[in-house]
């Protein structure tokens, strides 16, 4: 699973456009079980590359609600 549904390309294309306009991004998402180490490393590289564009990111994964 190198880039499921071209998600990394989508994120990179959008971050590149935002950076070129001087805009910022907030990323929210779900981390599926299928995420491989390779996918995670590529995503981290994008966050590092666009660290001046991405102002906040939050991702989570859980299988139960605890009250």
C-alpha positions as CSV (number, residue, x, y, z in Angstrom):
1,X,0.0,0.0,0.0
2,X,2.2,2.8,-1.3
3,X,-0.4,5.5,-1.7
4,X,-4.0,4.2,-1.2
5,X,-6.4,6.1,-3.4
6,X,-3.6,8.6,-4.2
7,X,-4.2,10.2,-0.8
8,X,-0.6,11.4,-0.4
9,X,-0.6,12.9,-3.9
10,X,-3.8,14.7,-3.0
11,X,-2.4,16.1,0.2
12,X,0.9,17.1,-1.4
13,X,-0.8,18.8,-4.4
14,X,-3.0,20.8,-2.0
15,X,-0.2,21.8,0.4
16,X,1.9,22.9,-2.6
17,X,-1.0,25.1,-3.8
18,X,-1.6,26.6,-0.3
19,X,2.1,27.3,0.2
20,X,2.3,29.1,-3.2
21,X,-0.6,31.4,-2.1
22,X,0.8,32.0,1.4
23,X,-2.1,30.2,2.9
24,X,-2.2,27.7,5.8
25,X,-3.7,24.2,6.4
26,X,-5.3,22.3,9.2
27,X,-5.3,18.6,8.8
28,X,-7.7,16.2,10.5
29,X,-8.0,12.5,9.8
30,X,-8.4,8.9,10.7
31,X,-5.5,6.5,10.7
32,X,-6.7,3.2,9.3
33,X,-5.2,-0.1,10.4
34,X,-3.8,-0.7,6.9
35,X,-1.3,2.2,7.1
36,X,2.1,0.8,6.4
37,X,5.4,2.0,7.7
38,X,6.2,3.2,4.2
39,X,3.0,5.3,4.0
40,X,3.6,6.7,7.5
41,X,7.2,7.8,6.6
42,X,6.0,9.4,3.4
43,X,3.3,11.3,5.2
44,X,5.8,12.5,7.9
45,X,8.1,13.7,5.1
46,X,5.2,15.8,3.8
47,X,4.5,17.3,7.2
48,X,8.2,18.1,7.5
49,X,8.4,19.6,4.0
50,X,5.3,21.8,4.6
51,X,5.8,22.6,8.2
52,X,5.3,26.3,7.6
53,X,2.0,25.7,5.8
54,X,0.5,23.0,8.1
55,X,-0.5,24.9,11.3
56,X,-2.2,22.1,13.1
57,X,-2.8,18.4,12.5
58,X,-4.7,15.8,14.5
59,X,-5.2,12.2,13.7
60,X,-6.6,9.4,15.7
61,X,-7.6,5.8,15.8
62,X,-9.8,3.9,18.3
63,X,-12.1,1.0,18.4
64,X,-14.1,1.8,21.6
65,X,-15.7,4.6,23.3
66,X,-14.8,5.0,27.0
67,X,-16.9,7.4,29.0
